[in-house]
């Protein structure tokens, strides 16, 4: 079965390693990486922080705090989350899609 959209929900080991490699690149290299998504500062004005706001987003690997599954929080999803839903910039992905939507608990 072919995936229509790369959601980061079921990444293989190669995809996880590549995302981790990109996360560990120097900032100037990450910023210009083809997978980086430019941030729109005008859409981040809702965030009141002393910290810096992002210039770009990159794919981030995370481990679900409930089930331990590793997923990738895609840069485009981060952009939507922070800029469109107006989430706080310190909010991070902590649960996999299955745990977040309750699908995994229904199967148990």
FIMI-98028 format. One record per residue: x, z, y of N, C-alpha, C, O, CB in turn. Coordinates in steps of 0.02 Angstrom, whole numbers, plus 50000, padded with zeros to 5 digits. Glycine has a CB too. Layout:
<atoms>
+-------+-------+-------+-------+-------+-------+-------+-------+-------+-------+-------+-------+-------+-------+-------+
|  n_xx |  n_zz |  n_yy | ca_xx | ca_zz | ca_yy |  c_xx |  c_zz |  c_yy |  o_xx |  o_zz |  o_yy | cb_xx | cb_zz | cb_yy |
+-------+-------+-------+-------+-------+-------+-------+-------+-------+-------+-------+-------+-------+-------+-------+
|     X |     Z |     Y |     X |     Z |     Y |     X |     Z |     Y |     X |     Z |     Y |     X |     Z |     Y |
...
+-------+-------+-------+-------+-------+-------+-------+-------+-------+-------+-------+-------+-------+-------+-------+
</atoms>
This chain:
<atoms>
+-------+-------+-------+-------+-------+-------+-------+-------+-------+-------+-------+-------+-------+-------+-------+
|  n_xx |  n_zz |  n_yy | ca_xx | ca_zz | ca_yy |  c_xx |  c_zz |  c_yy |  o_xx |  o_zz |  o_yy | cb_xx | cb_zz | cb_yy |
+-------+-------+-------+-------+-------+-------+-------+-------+-------+-------+-------+-------+-------+-------+-------+
| 50042 | 50000 | 49941 | 50000 | 50000 | 50000 | 50044 | 50000 | 50062 | 50089 | 50041 | 50069 | 49952 | 50061 | 50000 |
| 50031 | 49955 | 50107 | 50071 | 49948 | 50168 | 50044 | 49993 | 50223 | 49983 | 49996 | 50234 | 50073 | 49875 | 50191 |
| 50089 | 50027 | 50257 | 50069 | 50068 | 50314 | 50055 | 50022 | 50373 | 50095 | 49978 | 50389 | 50123 | 50121 | 50332 |
| 49999 | 50032 | 50406 | 49983 | 49993 | 50466 | 50017 | 50021 | 50527 | 50037 | 49984 | 50572 | 49908 | 49991 | 50476 |
| 50025 | 50087 | 50530 | 50052 | 50119 | 50588 | 50100 | 50174 | 50567 | 50084 | 50214 | 50522 | 49996 | 50148 | 50633 |
| 50158 | 50176 | 50597 | 50207 | 50228 | 50582 | 50189 | 50290 | 50621 | 50204 | 50295 | 50680 | 50279 | 50204 | 50598 |
| 50158 | 50338 | 50588 | 50134 | 50398 | 50621 | 50184 | 50455 | 50616 | 50178 | 50504 | 50654 | 50070 | 50420 | 50591 |
| 50232 | 50451 | 50571 | 50279 | 50505 | 50562 | 50254 | 50558 | 50515 | 50288 | 50609 | 50504 | 50295 | 50536 | 50628 |
| 50194 | 50548 | 50486 | 50164 | 50599 | 50443 | 50193 | 50601 | 50374 | 50195 | 50654 | 50343 | 50090 | 50587 | 50438 |
| 50216 | 50546 | 50349 | 50246 | 50544 | 50282 | 50314 | 50508 | 50284 | 50323 | 50456 | 50253 | 50199 | 50508 | 50231 |
| 50361 | 50536 | 50322 | 50425 | 50501 | 50328 | 50467 | 50508 | 50265 | 50464 | 50558 | 50230 | 50464 | 50529 | 50387 |
| 50505 | 50455 | 50250 | 50552 | 50461 | 50194 | 50616 | 50493 | 50220 | 50624 | 50504 | 50280 | 50566 | 50390 | 50162 |
| 50661 | 50508 | 50174 | 50723 | 50544 | 50193 | 50765 | 50504 | 50243 | 50796 | 50533 | 50287 | 50765 | 50559 | 50131 |
| 50765 | 50438 | 50236 | 50803 | 50396 | 50283 | 50775 | 50402 | 50354 | 50814 | 50407 | 50402 | 50801 | 50322 | 50259 |
| 50709 | 50402 | 50361 | 50678 | 50408 | 50427 | 50693 | 50476 | 50458 | 50706 | 50481 | 50518 | 50603 | 50397 | 50422 |
| 50690 | 50529 | 50417 | 50705 | 50596 | 50442 | 50777 | 50601 | 50466 | 50791 | 50628 | 50520 | 50692 | 50649 | 50387 |
| 50823 | 50574 | 50427 | 50894 | 50577 | 50446 | 50907 | 50537 | 50510 | 50947 | 50558 | 50552 | 50938 | 50550 | 50389 |
| 50875 | 50479 | 50516 | 50884 | 50438 | 50576 | 50858 | 50474 | 50638 | 50890 | 50473 | 50690 | 50850 | 50370 | 50568 |
| 50800 | 50505 | 50633 | 50772 | 50543 | 50689 | 50817 | 50601 | 50708 | 50828 | 50615 | 50767 | 50701 | 50569 | 50673 |
| 50844 | 50636 | 50658 | 50891 | 50691 | 50672 | 50955 | 50665 | 50704 | 50983 | 50697 | 50748 | 50907 | 50729 | 50607 |
| 50979 | 50608 | 50681 | 51039 | 50578 | 50710 | 51029 | 50563 | 50783 | 51072 | 50577 | 50825 | 51060 | 50514 | 50672 |
| 50972 | 50534 | 50800 | 50957 | 50517 | 50869 | 50951 | 50580 | 50912 | 50974 | 50581 | 50969 | 50891 | 50476 | 50873 |
| 50920 | 50633 | 50885 | 50914 | 50696 | 50922 | 50983 | 50724 | 50940 | 50990 | 50757 | 50992 | 50875 | 50747 | 50881 |
| 51033 | 50712 | 50898 | 51099 | 50740 | 50908 | 51146 | 50695 | 50949 | 51204 | 50714 | 50960 | 51130 | 50755 | 50842 |
| 51123 | 50638 | 50970 | 51164 | 50594 | 51012 | 51172 | 50625 | 51082 | 51130 | 50665 | 51102 | 51133 | 50523 | 51016 |
| 51224 | 50606 | 51118 | 51230 | 50629 | 51188 | 51169 | 50606 | 51228 | 51140 | 50554 | 51214 | 51296 | 50603 | 51220 |
| 51151 | 50645 | 51279 | 51090 | 50631 | 51317 | 51089 | 50560 | 51346 | 51037 | 50528 | 51344 | 51083 | 50681 | 51371 |
| 51144 | 50537 | 51373 | 51144 | 50470 | 51403 | 51132 | 50415 | 51352 | 51103 | 50363 | 51367 | 51210 | 50457 | 51439 |
| 51153 | 50427 | 51290 | 51142 | 50378 | 51236 | 51069 | 50383 | 51213 | 51037 | 50331 | 51201 | 51190 | 50391 | 51177 |
| 51043 | 50444 | 51206 | 50972 | 50452 | 51186 | 50926 | 50419 | 51236 | 50878 | 50385 | 51216 | 50954 | 50527 | 51180 |
| 50939 | 50428 | 51299 | 50896 | 50400 | 51352 | 50890 | 50324 | 51346 | 50836 | 50297 | 51359 | 50924 | 50419 | 51421 |
| 50944 | 50291 | 51327 | 50942 | 50218 | 51323 | 50928 | 50192 | 51252 | 50930 | 50132 | 51240 | 51008 | 50190 | 51348 |
| 50915 | 50238 | 51206 | 50901 | 50217 | 51137 | 50835 | 50177 | 51134 | 50789 | 50194 | 51171 | 50898 | 50279 | 51089 |
| 50831 | 50127 | 51092 | 50770 | 50086 | 51088 | 50707 | 50125 | 51070 | 50651 | 50104 | 51087 | 50780 | 50031 | 51037 |
| 50713 | 50182 | 51035 | 50654 | 50220 | 51016 | 50632 | 50270 | 51070 | 50579 | 50301 | 51064 | 50667 | 50257 | 50952 |
| 50672 | 50278 | 51123 | 50655 | 50324 | 51177 | 50596 | 50295 | 51217 | 50593 | 50235 | 51229 | 50716 | 50338 | 51224 |
| 50550 | 50339 | 51237 | 50492 | 50319 | 51277 | 50498 | 50352 | 51345 | 50504 | 50413 | 51350 | 50424 | 50339 | 51241 |
| 50496 | 50312 | 51397 | 50505 | 50337 | 51465 | 50446 | 50382 | 51485 | 50388 | 50365 | 51473 | 50512 | 50279 | 51515 |
| 50462 | 50439 | 51516 | 50411 | 50484 | 51541 | 50386 | 50460 | 51609 | 50423 | 50427 | 51646 | 50438 | 50557 | 51546 |
| 50324 | 50477 | 51625 | 50295 | 50460 | 51690 | 50290 | 50524 | 51731 | 50243 | 50563 | 51720 | 50225 | 50425 | 51682 |
| 50336 | 50537 | 51777 | 50336 | 50599 | 51815 | 50270 | 50612 | 51852 | 50251 | 50670 | 51862 | 50393 | 50599 | 51865 |
| 50236 | 50559 | 51873 | 50173 | 50568 | 51909 | 50119 | 50599 | 51865 | 50073 | 50631 | 51890 | 50148 | 50500 | 51935 |
| 50126 | 50591 | 51799 | 50077 | 50620 | 51753 | 50097 | 50689 | 51728 | 50062 | 50719 | 51688 | 50066 | 50573 | 51694 |
| 50154 | 50714 | 51752 | 50178 | 50780 | 51732 | 50172 | 50830 | 51789 | 50199 | 50885 | 51784 | 50250 | 50776 | 51708 |
| 50138 | 50812 | 51843 | 50132 | 50857 | 51901 | 50092 | 50920 | 51886 | 50096 | 50968 | 51924 | 50100 | 50820 | 51958 |
| 50054 | 50920 | 51832 | 50014 | 50980 | 51814 | 50058 | 51036 | 51788 | 50036 | 51093 | 51782 | 49962 | 50961 | 51761 |
| 50120 | 51021 | 51771 | 50165 | 51070 | 51742 | 50202 | 51107 | 51797 | 50240 | 51077 | 51836 | 50216 | 51037 | 51693 |
| 50190 | 51172 | 51801 | 50222 | 51215 | 51851 | 50278 | 51253 | 51816 | 50266 | 51303 | 51783 | 50172 | 51263 | 51885 |
| 50339 | 51229 | 51824 | 50395 | 51260 | 51788 | 50457 | 51261 | 51832 | 50466 | 51218 | 51876 | 50408 | 51223 | 51723 |
| 50500 | 51310 | 51819 | 50565 | 51310 | 51851 | 50614 | 51266 | 51813 | 50667 | 51248 | 51839 | 50593 | 51382 | 51857 |
| 50596 | 51250 | 51752 | 50638 | 51207 | 51711 | 50632 | 51134 | 51731 | 50594 | 51117 | 51776 | 50621 | 51215 | 51637 |
| 50670 | 51093 | 51697 | 50667 | 51022 | 51712 | 50613 | 50988 | 51670 | 50597 | 51010 | 51615 | 50736 | 50989 | 51699 |
| 50587 | 50935 | 51697 | 50538 | 50894 | 51660 | 50575 | 50836 | 51627 | 50627 | 50815 | 51652 | 50481 | 50868 | 51708 |
| 50548 | 50811 | 51572 | 50584 | 50757 | 51536 | 50584 | 50691 | 51574 | 50536 | 50674 | 51610 | 50552 | 50747 | 51468 |
| 50638 | 50654 | 51565 | 50641 | 50586 | 51590 | 50618 | 50537 | 51537 | 50598 | 50481 | 51551 | 50714 | 50568 | 51613 |
| 50620 | 50560 | 51475 | 50603 | 50518 | 51417 | 50585 | 50563 | 51359 | 50599 | 50623 | 51360 | 50662 | 50469 | 51399 |
| 50555 | 50534 | 51308 | 50538 | 50569 | 51246 | 50573 | 50533 | 51188 | 50581 | 50472 | 51189 | 50461 | 50572 | 51234 |
| 50595 | 50572 | 51138 | 50623 | 50543 | 51077 | 50587 | 50573 | 51017 | 50558 | 50627 | 51022 | 50700 | 50555 | 51073 |
| 50590 | 50538 | 50961 | 50560 | 50564 | 50900 | 50594 | 50629 | 50882 | 50655 | 50634 | 50884 | 50566 | 50512 | 50842 |
| 50554 | 50680 | 50864 | 50580 | 50746 | 50847 | 50558 | 50765 | 50777 | 50499 | 50760 | 50759 | 50557 | 50799 | 50898 |
| 50605 | 50788 | 50736 | 50590 | 50812 | 50669 | 50570 | 50885 | 50675 | 50601 | 50924 | 50712 | 50652 | 50804 | 50621 |
| 50517 | 50905 | 50639 | 50497 | 50975 | 50637 | 50474 | 50993 | 50568 | 50456 | 50949 | 50528 | 50441 | 50989 | 50689 |
| 50473 | 51058 | 50553 | 50451 | 51084 | 50489 | 50387 | 51123 | 50500 | 50385 | 51167 | 50543 | 50506 | 51128 | 50455 |
| 50335 | 51107 | 50462 | 50271 | 51141 | 50469 | 50279 | 51216 | 50454 | 50309 | 51234 | 50403 | 50218 | 51110 | 50421 |
| 50253 | 51258 | 50497 | 50260 | 51330 | 50488 | 50214 | 51357 | 50433 | 50224 | 51413 | 50409 | 50246 | 51366 | 50553 |
| 50164 | 51318 | 50413 | 50118 | 51340 | 50361 | 50140 | 51319 | 50291 | 50142 | 51359 | 50245 | 50049 | 51314 | 50374 |
| 50157 | 51255 | 50283 | 50171 | 51229 | 50216 | 50244 | 51208 | 50206 | 50264 | 51196 | 50149 | 50127 | 51170 | 50202 |
| 50283 | 51203 | 50259 | 50354 | 51185 | 50253 | 50368 | 51110 | 50251 | 50425 | 51091 | 50243 | 50381 | 51216 | 50193 |
| 50317 | 51069 | 50257 | 50327 | 50996 | 50256 | 50363 | 50974 | 50319 | 50350 | 50999 | 50374 | 50259 | 50959 | 50250 |
| 50409 | 50927 | 50311 | 50445 | 50899 | 50368 | 50411 | 50835 | 50391 | 50396 | 50790 | 50351 | 50519 | 50885 | 50350 |
| 50398 | 50831 | 50455 | 50367 | 50772 | 50485 | 50406 | 50754 | 50548 | 50450 | 50790 | 50570 | 50292 | 50784 | 50501 |
| 50388 | 50696 | 50576 | 50418 | 50674 | 50638 | 50364 | 50672 | 50692 | 50312 | 50640 | 50683 | 50452 | 50604 | 50630 |
| 50377 | 50706 | 50747 | 50332 | 50702 | 50805 | 50357 | 50644 | 50847 | 50407 | 50649 | 50883 | 50331 | 50770 | 50847 |
| 50322 | 50589 | 50843 | 50343 | 50527 | 50875 | 50344 | 50533 | 50951 | 50304 | 50569 | 50980 | 50296 | 50470 | 50854 |
| 50389 | 50497 | 50982 | 50397 | 50498 | 51055 | 50332 | 50477 | 51089 | 50313 | 50507 | 51139 | 50455 | 50452 | 51076 |
| 50299 | 50426 | 51064 | 50238 | 50402 | 51096 | 50182 | 50455 | 51091 | 50140 | 50460 | 51136 | 50214 | 50337 | 51063 |
| 50182 | 50495 | 51037 | 50133 | 50548 | 51030 | 50148 | 50606 | 51078 | 50102 | 50637 | 51105 | 50131 | 50574 | 50958 |
| 50212 | 50619 | 51089 | 50231 | 50670 | 51138 | 50209 | 50649 | 51208 | 50182 | 50690 | 51246 | 50307 | 50683 | 51137 |
| 50220 | 50586 | 51225 | 50200 | 50560 | 51290 | 50125 | 50569 | 51300 | 50103 | 50592 | 51353 | 50219 | 50486 | 51298 |
| 50086 | 50552 | 51251 | 50013 | 50560 | 51255 | 49996 | 50634 | 51263 | 49955 | 50652 | 51305 | 49979 | 50531 | 51192 |
| 50027 | 50677 | 51222 | 50011 | 50748 | 51223 | 50025 | 50780 | 51291 | 49983 | 50816 | 51317 | 50050 | 50784 | 51168 |
| 50083 | 50768 | 51318 | 50102 | 50799 | 51381 | 50070 | 50766 | 51442 | 50048 | 50801 | 51488 | 50177 | 50797 | 51389 |
| 50065 | 50700 | 51442 | 50043 | 50665 | 51502 | 49968 | 50652 | 51504 | 49939 | 50652 | 51558 | 50079 | 50600 | 51506 |
| 49937 | 50641 | 51447 | 49865 | 50626 | 51447 | 49822 | 50688 | 51435 | 49771 | 50697 | 51469 | 49850 | 50574 | 51394 |
| 49842 | 50730 | 51388 | 49802 | 50791 | 51375 | 49823 | 50848 | 51421 | 49790 | 50900 | 51423 | 49810 | 50813 | 51302 |
| 49877 | 50838 | 51459 | 49902 | 50887 | 51508 | 49925 | 50951 | 51476 | 49917 | 51005 | 51504 | 49848 | 50902 | 51558 |
| 49955 | 50946 | 51417 | 49983 | 51005 | 51383 | 50045 | 51030 | 51419 | 50077 | 50992 | 51455 | 49999 | 50989 | 51308 |
| 50061 | 51093 | 51409 | 50121 | 51121 | 51441 | 50183 | 51093 | 51407 | 50184 | 51081 | 51347 | 50121 | 51198 | 51438 |
| 50235 | 51083 | 51445 | 50296 | 51051 | 51421 | 50332 | 51093 | 51369 | 50371 | 51066 | 51330 | 50343 | 51036 | 51479 |
| 50320 | 51158 | 51367 | 50352 | 51201 | 51317 | 50316 | 51200 | 51249 | 50342 | 51227 | 51201 | 50355 | 51272 | 51343 |
| 50257 | 51169 | 51246 | 50220 | 51164 | 51182 | 50257 | 51115 | 51137 | 50277 | 51061 | 51158 | 50146 | 51141 | 51194 |
| 50265 | 51134 | 51074 | 50300 | 51092 | 51025 | 50258 | 51085 | 50962 | 50213 | 51125 | 50950 | 50370 | 51123 | 51008 |
| 50273 | 51034 | 50922 | 50239 | 51025 | 50858 | 50262 | 51080 | 50810 | 50323 | 51090 | 50802 | 50254 | 50954 | 50828 |
| 50215 | 51115 | 50780 | 50232 | 51169 | 50733 | 50195 | 51163 | 50667 | 50214 | 51195 | 50618 | 50218 | 51236 | 50765 |
| 50143 | 51122 | 50664 | 50104 | 51114 | 50602 | 50099 | 51039 | 50586 | 50091 | 50998 | 50631 | 50034 | 51145 | 50609 |
| 50102 | 51023 | 50521 | 50095 | 50954 | 50500 | 50022 | 50932 | 50510 | 49978 | 50974 | 50523 | 50116 | 50946 | 50425 |
| 50011 | 50869 | 50505 | 49944 | 50842 | 50516 | 49893 | 50873 | 50468 | 49838 | 50890 | 50488 | 49944 | 50766 | 50508 |
| 49912 | 50879 | 50404 | 49866 | 50906 | 50355 | 49845 | 50978 | 50370 | 49786 | 50994 | 50366 | 49897 | 50904 | 50286 |
| 49892 | 51020 | 50388 | 49876 | 51090 | 50404 | 49838 | 51094 | 50470 | 49792 | 51135 | 50476 | 49941 | 51132 | 50409 |
| 49856 | 51053 | 50519 | 49824 | 51055 | 50584 | 49750 | 51034 | 50580 | 49708 | 51062 | 50615 | 49861 | 51010 | 50633 |
| 49735 | 50986 | 50538 | 49666 | 50963 | 50532 | 49627 | 51000 | 50478 | 49567 | 50990 | 50471 | 49665 | 50889 | 50517 |
| 49661 | 51044 | 50441 | 49628 | 51083 | 50389 | 49620 | 51046 | 50323 | 49588 | 51073 | 50277 | 49561 | 51103 | 50413 |
| 49648 | 50987 | 50317 | 49641 | 50948 | 50255 | 49676 | 50981 | 50197 | 49651 | 50981 | 50141 | 49667 | 50878 | 50265 |
| 49735 | 51010 | 50210 | 49772 | 51042 | 50156 | 49737 | 51104 | 50129 | 49740 | 51118 | 50069 | 49842 | 51060 | 50179 |
| 49703 | 51141 | 50173 | 49668 | 51201 | 50150 | 49606 | 51184 | 50110 | 49585 | 51223 | 50067 | 49650 | 51245 | 50210 |
| 49576 | 51125 | 50123 | 49518 | 51104 | 50085 | 49536 | 51086 | 50014 | 49496 | 51096 | 49968 | 49484 | 51045 | 50119 |
| 49597 | 51059 | 50004 | 49618 | 51038 | 49938 | 49638 | 51097 | 49894 | 49635 | 51091 | 49833 | 49677 | 50990 | 49943 |
| 49657 | 51152 | 49924 | 49681 | 51210 | 49886 | 49625 | 51247 | 49851 | 49637 | 51297 | 49817 | 49717 | 51258 | 49932 |
+-------+-------+-------+-------+-------+-------+-------+-------+-------+-------+-------+-------+-------+-------+-------+
</atoms>
